[in-house]
Amino acid sequence: MTSAFFYGTLMHPKILKRVIGNDGSHLFICPAVLLGYTRHNVKDADYPGIVPYKRSKKLIGRELSFDEKSVRGTLVSGLTASDMHLLDVFEGNEYVREDVSVHPLSDFAPLAPNQTTPITEASFVPTAPPPLPAKEELPSPVSAGVYVWSNPLNELHPELWSFETFVRDNAWKWIGEGAEDNEDYKAVDDVRWEGRPTP
């Protein structure tokens, strides 16, 4: 079993479950923060990439606050080897998976608790997330995999990516009817079809 930190489209539970191809009932999730990285819009895409702040300084061109150079996301534990393989395929060659230390911001909860208490967007997209504690007051870090942007820096916008904006403006392309023609799922769908028995 593996833990991973997600900071972009995969923070949305429906998108994560779509990628790994199961209901996520074996997974546990909590909000978390990764220090010393920045999250940017990928040009001509809905999703972001993160890079270490020491690398993104050139892109941004100004000093950032502690909050701005801290990436909030979700820490997910219990990922299987099959889940991670599909996530690697989904992320493709724009990213490299690295081990990092992230700080959980609450206790873990089941990703799919039960049918009567589904996770709603309001529960994972707070309209006003509380400010981060000072670095020395954060909970102890845990190790997790994260997908770091590996393509050239000039393929990222200097602006910081917002999950709230993604949910409001672009999530419809990734879930529900809008996802039927989403090419970003094609690689993982192809992997699944290759593993199915011939009728």
C-alpha positions, 0 to 999 in steps of 0.5 A: 500500500502507498500514500500519495499527495494530490494537488490538482484535478485528482483532489476531486474524489470522482476524478481520482476514482475514475482514474484508478477504476474503482470506488476507492472504498480501500482508501483514506483521505485527509487535507495536507500541505506540501511546503516549499513548492508552488502550483501553476497552471499548465498552458492550454490545460485545466490541470496544474504542475508543481515545482520546487520554489527554488526553481519557480522563483525565475517564473514568478519573478517576486518573493512569495509568502509562506502560504503562497509557497505551500501547496494545499492538497489531499493525502491519500493512503491505501493506494494499491500497486494497480492504483499507482500504475494507473496514476503513473499512466494518467500523469504521463511523461510531463511529471515524475513521481517523487517521495516528499514529506507532507504535513497532514492537516486533520485525521484520515477519513474513508474516501468512500464512507458509505452510500448514505454519506457521499462526499460532496464538493462542499466537503473538499473545497472549503470556501475559506480554508483556515490559514496555515499554522506557522511552520513549527506548529504544523503536525509531523510530516509523513512520506508520500509520493507526489507528481512533480512537473518535469517539462520545461518551466516555460510551459507553466503560467506564472500565476498560481493554480486554484482548485476552487476555480477548477471546480467552478469552471472546468470540473464539468469536463472531467466528471459527468456527461462532460467527461465522455470526450475527455482525452486526458482519460484515454491512456488509462482507459486504453490500459484497462481495455488491454487487460480485459479478456477478449469476448 
